[in-house]
Amino acid sequence: MTRKHFRELADALHSIRPSPDFPLDFAMWSDAVDKTADVCAASNPRFNLALFIAACEHGDGVAQKV
């Protein structure tokens, strides 16, 4: 996978990010982010886990750096 794929995945995950006010929904979303990040890391040794998770949480501004 490439940086473009990582950005698209982060944008998609950000778009469905639930409010932390709903702990069960947020925990499920966070688990999906972690599992997606594992797949990305396995596909590309240059994958930046911290940047990907930040992009999933904060959206476009960070996603451009992924």
Rosetta blueprint (number, residue, H / E / L):
1 M L
2 T L
3 R H
4 K H
5 H H
6 F H
7 R H
8 E H
9 L H
10 A H
11 D H
12 A H
13 L H
14 H H
15 S H
16 I L
17 R L
18 P L
19 S L
20 P L
21 D L
22 F L
23 P H
24 L H
25 D H
26 F H
27 A H
28 M H
29 W H
30 S H
31 D H
32 A H
33 V H
34 D H
35 K H
36 T H
37 A H
38 D H
39 V H
40 C H
41 A H
42 A H
43 S H
44 N L
45 P L
46 R L
47 F L
48 N L
49 L H
50 A H
51 L H
52 F H
53 I H
54 A H
55 A H
56 C H
57 E H
58 H H
59 G L
60 D H
61 G H
62 V H
63 A H
64 Q L
65 K L
66 V L
